[in-house]
Amino acid sequence: MGKPMITALPIIRALAILGVIMVHATSFSSIEMTDSPAFYGYTWFNIFFKYGTPTFILLSSLVLFYQYGGQSSLPASRLKRFYTNRLRYILLPYAICSFCYFFMVQITVNRDRPWDEAFRSFGREILTGSAYTHLYFVFISLQFYILFPLLLRLCRSPKIQPWMIPIGFILQWGFVIWNNIEWHIVEKGSIALSYMSVYAIGAFFGLRYHQIEPWLNSWSNKELYREYPIYRVWNFILWMSWLAAALLHVHLWYVTRSTGYAYPSLVYEALWNIHTVLSALVLMQIAYWIQRSSHEAIIHKLSRLGELSFGIYLLHPVWLALHRQIPWHNQNEWLYALYILVGYALALGLSWLLVSIAFRKISWSWIALGAPPRENKAEHNRPSMQKDKSVTLAP
């Protein structure tokens, strides 16, 4: 029998997708508005919200280790089902979306490129997760799924489990530093080793979830603070460290973008890592607080957004690309701010609407959008999804 669902996860995913879209909606402002008095604000929104993708990665790891970590072994039948579901609901949508974005770029941006050259380029792009800027996330998730049975076996070891998080940071930073010195891989963000610290935290939380959940649920929870006074200290350290790292990360990029001064690359890497890891933990606490304190309608909307977040993630750049074809702001300060806001609203709203309609009306929509949300499972009649809950909880 499967473990009970972690009900706060869809809310965390909703907060993460809101951050992802914000980063993408403000990405052009770092080029177009460097002379604007509001440039610090655009930089703030673009850098502060970079927590989205690392949070999704952490949740992917947490769900898998939570779901499978208590088993002494992974039977061949369940391993087969695990990979069948990933091929069906992750790899297939990734391949289809990669081709669609490749085609969109070819007919809009690279119109002069010969098609034979384009298809040769596409072969490399689909193998590196670079057919469009956001698809690297799906590509690194596929790498993690390939390694998961081995990682699960290793992390069950009583000798390794307490050291999983330090090992994750060591593996990630060993790769980052070696790449900086020797390899110089430009697209290292498409390699799962770049996120091993986040995967390790997710794995540790998944394996020890019932021990960690009270702390995650403790923010602004007076009852838990009375029962576990140390939580107040831990939360103060977490939130102050997160705020300091986030603001320093924003300021670093503001200086670079506004003056052209470049710090050593490892400084950017370190601040990004600290900022996004701490952000993921803060988001988890916020999600538990929302679940505990908010109106039922808000919880329902955020949960629904979280359940649809994979499809929204895949689709939202289309609306941003179309919106940017009509730069109606004319470099006016106030109009540009409105322009960014409208682009964000279109990317979120249209994606949410179309993904929701597709899952309700089109039985085969999972081919391009991934696994349908829970209430649509009966309509799609896919028993394998009922047995393997983790595919519905993590991109």
C-alpha positions as CSV (number, residue, x, y, z in Angstrom):
1,M,0.0,0.0,0.0
2,G,1.4,3.4,-0.9
3,K,2.2,6.1,1.6
4,P,-0.3,8.9,2.2
5,M,0.0,11.9,-0.1
6,I,1.8,15.0,1.2
7,T,-1.0,17.4,0.8
8,A,1.2,20.6,0.9
9,L,3.2,19.5,-2.2
10,P,0.8,21.0,-4.8
11,I,0.9,24.3,-3.0
12,I,4.7,24.3,-3.0
13,R,4.7,23.5,-6.7
14,A,2.2,26.4,-7.3
15,L,4.6,28.8,-5.6
16,A,7.5,27.4,-7.6
17,I,5.7,27.8,-11.0
18,L,4.8,31.4,-10.1
19,G,8.5,32.1,-9.6
20,V,9.5,30.4,-12.8
21,I,7.2,32.5,-14.9
22,M,8.3,35.7,-13.1
23,V,11.9,35.0,-14.1
24,H,11.0,34.3,-17.7
25,A,8.7,37.3,-17.9
26,T,11.4,39.7,-16.7
27,S,14.3,38.2,-18.6
28,F,14.4,40.8,-21.4
29,S,14.3,43.7,-18.9
30,S,18.0,43.0,-18.1
31,I,18.8,44.0,-21.7
32,E,16.2,46.6,-22.5
33,M,16.0,48.7,-19.4
34,T,19.5,49.0,-18.1
35,D,19.2,52.9,-18.1
36,S,15.9,52.9,-16.4
37,P,15.5,54.3,-12.8
38,A,13.5,51.2,-12.2
39,F,16.2,48.8,-13.3
40,Y,17.0,47.6,-9.8
41,G,13.3,46.6,-9.5
42,Y,13.4,44.6,-12.7
43,T,16.6,42.9,-11.5
44,W,15.1,42.2,-8.2
45,F,12.1,40.4,-9.7
46,N,14.3,38.5,-12.2
47,I,16.9,37.3,-9.6
48,F,14.8,37.0,-6.4
49,F,12.4,34.5,-8.0
50,K,15.0,32.2,-9.4
51,Y,14.0,29.6,-6.8
52,G,11.4,28.0,-9.0
53,T,13.4,25.3,-10.9
54,P,15.6,24.2,-7.9
55,T,12.4,23.9,-5.9
56,F,10.8,21.6,-8.5
57,I,14.1,19.5,-8.5
58,L,14.0,19.2,-4.7
59,L,10.3,18.1,-4.8
60,S,11.0,15.6,-7.5
61,S,13.7,14.0,-5.3
62,L,11.6,14.3,-2.1
63,V,8.6,12.5,-3.6
64,L,10.5,9.6,-5.1
65,F,12.5,8.9,-2.0
66,Y,9.4,9.4,0.2
67,Q,7.4,7.0,-2.0
68,Y,10.1,4.3,-2.5
69,G,12.5,4.8,0.4
70,G,10.8,2.6,2.9
71,Q,11.0,-0.5,0.7
72,S,13.9,-3.0,1.2
73,S,14.1,-3.5,-2.5
74,L,12.5,-2.2,-5.8
75,P,10.8,-5.2,-7.4
76,A,11.3,-5.6,-11.1
77,S,7.6,-5.1,-11.8
78,R,7.5,-1.8,-10.0
79,L,10.8,-0.7,-11.6
80,K,9.3,-1.4,-15.0
81,R,6.2,0.6,-14.1
82,F,8.4,3.4,-12.8
83,Y,10.3,3.7,-16.1
84,T,7.1,3.2,-18.2
85,N,5.5,6.1,-16.5
86,R,8.5,8.3,-16.9
87,L,8.8,7.4,-20.6
88,R,5.1,8.1,-21.1
89,Y,4.5,11.2,-19.0
90,I,8.0,12.9,-19.0
91,L,10.1,11.7,-22.0
92,L,7.3,11.8,-24.5
93,P,6.0,15.3,-23.6
94,Y,9.7,16.5,-23.5
95,A,10.3,15.2,-27.1
96,I,7.1,16.6,-28.4
97,C,7.6,20.0,-26.8
98,S,11.3,20.1,-27.9
99,F,10.2,19.6,-31.5
100,C,7.4,22.2,-31.3
101,Y,9.7,24.8,-29.8
102,F,12.4,24.0,-32.4
103,F,9.9,24.5,-35.2
104,M,8.6,27.8,-33.6
105,V,12.2,29.1,-33.4
106,Q,13.0,28.0,-36.9
107,I,10.1,29.8,-38.6
108,T,10.3,32.9,-36.5
109,V,13.9,33.6,-35.4
110,N,16.1,31.4,-37.7
111,R,14.1,31.8,-40.9
112,D,17.2,32.0,-43.0
113,R,18.7,28.7,-41.7
114,P,18.5,25.8,-44.1
115,W,16.3,23.0,-42.8
116,D,18.9,20.3,-43.1
117,E,21.2,22.3,-40.9
118,A,18.3,23.0,-38.6
119,F,17.5,19.3,-38.1
120,R,21.2,18.5,-37.4
121,S,21.1,21.2,-34.7
122,F,17.8,19.8,-33.3
123,G,19.5,16.4,-32.8
124,R,22.0,18.1,-30.5
125,E,19.4,20.2,-28.8
126,I,17.1,17.4,-27.8
127,L,20.1,15.4,-26.4
128,T,21.1,18.4,-24.3
129,G,17.8,19.9,-23.3
130,S,18.4,23.1,-25.2
131,A,15.6,23.2,-27.8
132,Y,14.2,26.0,-25.8
133,T,15.5,27.8,-22.7
134,H,13.3,26.1,-20.1
135,L,13.5,22.5,-21.3
136,Y,16.8,21.8,-19.6
137,F,14.8,21.2,-16.4
138,V,13.0,18.2,-18.0
139,F,16.3,17.0,-19.4
140,I,18.0,16.9,-16.0
141,S,15.0,15.3,-14.5
142,L,15.3,12.5,-17.0
143,Q,19.0,12.0,-15.9
144,F,17.9,11.8,-12.3
145,Y,15.3,9.1,-13.1
146,I,17.9,7.0,-14.8
147,L,20.1,7.2,-11.7
148,F,17.3,6.9,-9.2
149,P,17.5,3.1,-8.5
150,L,21.2,3.3,-7.8
151,L,20.8,6.4,-5.7
152,L,18.0,4.8,-3.7
153,R,20.1,1.7,-3.0
154,L,23.0,3.9,-1.8
155,C,20.9,6.3,0.3
156,R,19.3,3.4,2.2
157,S,22.7,2.6,3.7
158,P,22.8,3.6,7.4
159,K,26.4,4.8,6.8
160,I,25.6,7.1,3.9
161,Q,22.1,8.4,4.9
162,P,23.2,10.8,7.6
163,W,25.8,12.3,5.2
164,M,23.6,12.6,2.1
165,I,23.4,16.4,2.2
166,P,27.1,17.0,2.6
167,I,27.9,14.4,-0.1
168,G,25.4,16.2,-2.4
169,F,27.1,19.5,-2.0
170,I,30.6,17.9,-2.4
171,L,29.5,16.2,-5.7
172,Q,27.9,19.4,-7.0
173,W,30.8,21.7,-6.1
174,G,33.4,19.2,-7.2
175,F,31.8,19.2,-10.7
176,V,31.3,23.0,-10.7
177,I,34.9,23.8,-9.7
178,W,36.4,21.1,-12.0
179,N,34.3,22.5,-14.9
180,N,35.5,26.0,-14.1
181,I,39.1,24.9,-14.2
182,E,39.3,22.2,-16.8
183,W,36.1,21.2,-18.7
184,H,34.5,24.6,-19.4
185,I,31.1,23.0,-20.4
186,V,29.0,25.9,-21.4
187,E,25.6,24.1,-20.9
188,K,26.5,22.7,-17.5
189,G,23.0,23.7,-16.3
190,S,21.7,20.8,-18.4
191,I,23.8,18.3,-16.3
192,A,22.2,16.8,-13.2
193,L,25.5,17.1,-11.2
194,S,24.9,20.9,-11.2
195,Y,21.9,20.3,-8.8
196,M,23.2,17.4,-6.6
197,S,22.9,19.5,-3.4
198,V,19.2,20.1,-4.1
199,Y,18.6,16.4,-5.0
200,A,20.4,15.3,-1.8
201,I,18.2,17.6,0.4
202,G,15.1,16.3,-1.3
203,A,16.2,12.7,-0.8
204,F,17.0,13.3,2.8
205,F,13.7,14.9,3.5
206,G,11.9,12.1,1.6
207,L,13.5,9.4,3.6
208,R,13.0,11.2,6.9
209,Y,9.8,13.1,6.1
210,H,7.8,12.2,9.2
211,Q,10.7,13.4,11.4
212,I,11.1,16.7,9.4
213,E,7.4,17.5,8.8
214,P,6.8,19.1,12.2
215,W,9.6,21.6,11.6
216,L,8.3,22.4,8.1
217,N,4.8,23.0,9.7
218,S,6.2,25.1,12.6
219,W,6.4,28.5,11.0
220,S,4.0,30.8,12.8
221,N,2.6,27.8,14.6
222,K,2.5,28.6,18.3
223,E,1.5,25.1,19.4
224,L,4.6,23.6,17.8
225,Y,6.8,26.4,19.1
226,R,5.6,25.5,22.6
227,E,6.3,21.8,22.1
228,Y,9.6,22.3,20.3
229,P,11.1,25.7,21.3
230,I,14.3,24.9,19.2
231,Y,12.1,25.3,16.1
232,R,11.9,29.0,16.7
233,V,15.7,29.3,16.7
234,W,16.0,27.2,13.5
235,N,13.4,29.2,11.7
236,F,14.9,32.5,12.7
237,I,18.3,31.3,11.3
238,L,16.7,29.9,8.1
239,W,14.7,33.0,7.3
240,M,17.4,35.6,8.1
241,S,20.0,33.5,6.1
242,W,17.5,33.2,3.2
243,L,16.8,37.0,3.2
244,A,20.5,37.9,3.3
245,A,21.4,35.5,0.6
246,A,18.5,36.6,-1.7
247,L,19.2,40.3,-1.3
248,L,23.0,39.8,-1.8
249,H,22.3,37.7,-4.9
250,V,20.0,40.4,-6.3
251,H,22.6,43.1,-5.6
252,L,25.4,41.2,-7.2
253,W,23.5,40.8,-10.5
254,Y,22.4,44.5,-10.3
255,V,26.0,45.6,-10.1
256,T,27.0,43.4,-13.0
257,R,24.1,44.3,-15.2
258,S,24.2,48.0,-14.5
259,T,28.0,48.6,-14.6
260,G,29.4,45.6,-16.6
261,Y,31.7,44.6,-13.7
262,A,32.0,40.9,-13.4
263,Y,32.8,39.0,-10.2
264,P,34.5,35.6,-10.3
265,S,32.0,33.1,-11.7
266,L,32.1,30.9,-8.6
267,V,30.7,33.8,-6.6
268,Y,27.6,33.9,-8.7
269,E,27.3,30.1,-8.5
270,A,27.7,30.1,-4.7
271,L,25.1,32.8,-4.1
272,W,22.6,31.2,-6.5
273,N,23.1,27.8,-4.7
274,I,22.6,29.3,-1.2
275,H,19.7,31.5,-2.3
276,T,17.7,28.8,-4.1
277,V,18.3,26.0,-1.6
278,L,17.2,28.3,1.3
279,S,14.3,29.5,-0.8
280,A,13.0,26.0,-1.4
281,L,12.9,25.4,2.4
282,V,11.2,28.7,3.0
283,L,8.6,27.9,0.3
284,M,7.9,24.6,2.0
285,Q,7.2,26.4,5.3
286,I,5.0,29.0,3.6
287,A,3.0,26.2,1.9
288,Y,2.3,24.5,5.2
289,W,1.3,27.9,6.7
290,I,-1.1,28.5,3.7
291,Q,-2.6,25.0,4.1
292,R,-3.1,25.6,7.9
293,S,-4.2,29.3,7.8
294,S,-5.8,30.2,4.5
295,H,-9.3,30.2,3.2
296,E,-10.3,26.9,1.6
297,A,-10.8,28.6,-1.8
298,I,-7.2,29.9,-1.9
299,I,-5.9,26.4,-0.9
300,H,-8.0,24.8,-3.7
301,K,-6.8,27.3,-6.3
302,L,-3.1,26.9,-5.4
303,S,-3.4,23.2,-5.2
304,R,-5.0,23.1,-8.6
305,L,-2.2,25.3,-10.0
306,G,0.4,23.0,-8.5
307,E,-1.3,19.9,-10.0
308,L,-1.2,21.5,-13.5
309,S,2.3,23.1,-13.0
310,F,4.2,20.7,-15.3
311,G,1.9,21.4,-18.3
312,I,2.0,25.1,-17.5
313,Y,5.8,24.9,-17.3
314,L,6.0,23.4,-20.7
315,L,3.5,25.8,-22.3
316,H,4.1,29.2,-20.8
317,P,7.0,30.4,-23.0
318,V,4.7,30.4,-26.0
319,W,2.7,33.3,-24.7
320,L,5.7,35.2,-23.7
321,A,7.2,34.8,-27.1
322,L,4.0,36.0,-28.8
323,H,3.6,38.9,-26.4
324,R,7.2,40.1,-27.2
325,Q,6.4,40.3,-30.9
326,I,4.3,43.4,-30.1
327,P,6.5,45.8,-28.0
328,W,3.7,48.3,-27.3
329,H,5.5,49.9,-24.3
330,N,7.7,52.1,-26.6
331,Q,10.3,52.2,-23.9
332,N,8.0,54.3,-21.7
333,E,8.7,53.7,-18.0
334,W,5.2,53.1,-16.9
335,L,4.1,51.3,-20.0
336,Y,7.0,48.9,-19.7
337,A,6.1,48.0,-16.2
338,L,2.6,47.3,-17.3
339,Y,4.0,45.4,-20.3
340,I,5.9,43.0,-18.0
341,L,2.8,42.6,-15.8
342,V,0.6,41.8,-18.8
343,G,3.2,39.3,-20.2
344,Y,3.3,37.6,-16.8
345,A,-0.5,37.4,-16.6
346,L,-0.8,36.1,-20.1
347,A,1.8,33.4,-19.6
348,L,0.2,32.2,-16.4
349,G,-3.4,32.7,-17.2
350,L,-3.5,31.3,-20.7
351,S,-1.3,28.3,-19.9
352,W,-3.4,27.5,-16.8
353,L,-6.6,27.8,-18.8
354,L,-5.5,25.7,-21.8
355,V,-3.9,23.0,-19.7
356,S,-6.9,22.7,-17.5
357,I,-9.3,22.6,-20.6
358,A,-7.0,20.1,-22.3
359,F,-7.1,17.6,-19.4
360,R,-10.8,17.9,-19.1
361,K,-11.7,17.7,-22.8
362,I,-8.9,15.8,-24.6
363,S,-8.2,12.3,-23.4
364,W,-4.8,12.1,-25.0
365,S,-3.5,15.5,-23.8
366,W,-1.0,13.7,-21.5
367,I,1.1,13.0,-24.6
368,A,2.2,16.7,-24.6
369,L,1.4,17.9,-21.1
370,G,2.4,15.0,-18.9
371,A,0.3,13.1,-16.3
372,P,-3.2,14.5,-15.7
373,P,-4.2,15.8,-12.2
374,R,-5.9,13.5,-9.7
375,E,-9.5,14.3,-10.6
376,N,-8.9,13.5,-14.2
377,K,-7.3,10.1,-13.6
378,A,-10.6,8.2,-13.7
379,E,-11.5,9.8,-17.1
380,H,-8.1,8.7,-18.5
381,N,-8.4,5.3,-16.9
382,R,-4.7,4.7,-16.5
383,P,-4.2,2.1,-13.7
384,S,-0.4,2.5,-13.7
385,M,-0.8,6.0,-12.5
386,Q,-2.9,4.9,-9.6
387,K,-0.2,2.6,-8.4
388,D,2.7,4.9,-9.0
389,K,1.7,8.1,-7.3
390,S,5.0,9.8,-7.6
391,V,4.5,10.6,-11.3
392,T,1.7,12.8,-10.4
393,L,3.6,14.8,-7.8
394,A,6.9,15.7,-9.5
395,P,7.7,16.9,-13.0
